[in-house]
Amino acid sequence: MEQQTQQKPSIVIDPQLAPLEPGDHERYSHYVRKDKVVESAVMGTPVVALCGKVWIPNRDPEKFPVCPECKEIYEQMQKNEAGDGSAE
């Protein structure tokens, strides 16, 4: 008899299911881990946003609105950390 372990992920990101049109990612600032932004600035390596966008940052994020997908994912993460959300 097989034993199955069920784990409930708090956030699942599948960039293939993103409802944005091609090029929409370029119109937004995205949420990325700070240490990865610093690494990218020093090493020139790409970063991955919460929404799944992969790129090498090269513009001022203050000049663009926040990506709605990144914002939604970040807010859900904050709720889960505070214990206010359910990871179904």
Helices and strands as residue ranges (DSSP letters): G 15-17, G 24-27, H 34-43, E 47-48, E 54-55, G 61-63, H 68-82
